Amino acid sequence: MPPPMEHLTFGTVFGLLNYNGIYTLGFSFIFGMSLWVTFFGGIIALKALPRHQFGTLQQRTFPIYFNLNVFMSSALLAAWLGKNDSIYARILQPAAPDVAQAYALATVIVAQSANSFWIGPIATRVMVARHKLERAEGKNYSDPDVSAQMKALTSRFARLHGYSSLANLIAFFALAFHGLWIGNHGLSA
């Protein structure tokens, strides 16, 4: 015979707003956002928009995305450290499971801070300069007879885009690792 069903009341629903519930919602938000932006949103936008409009969209959305990643992963790290305060004594033991989770969240903070405060702004300046030069030359950056300056901007942008993509993937896989951990072991190690 199944156990008697509990009835939902205002109290039981309000009781869901506890550490575990809020942490899980916060993690779900950052992971879902990262999954969408990394593997779906950009690809859909690239295929649906002209290149210059796509660049403008990325220029407007990526700072918000990177800053939300930094903020949410910082909040999750603070909550993780608050719940697992023994980590402080073992912070130099990254193989300890609870410490590894702190390192995973710190990795997200570092990678997306690099994107937000360093790589992203430089890449945006290079992209804008390339768009301006395309208009001045009346050529697309990929035309075979573009100027040496256009080739240099294109090369620099490609390199910066690669660094940004790598940092974003590192952050995504750190979040995936953390999600798999909490899914299998819960919120305390």
Disulfide bonds with the S-S distance in Angstrom:
none
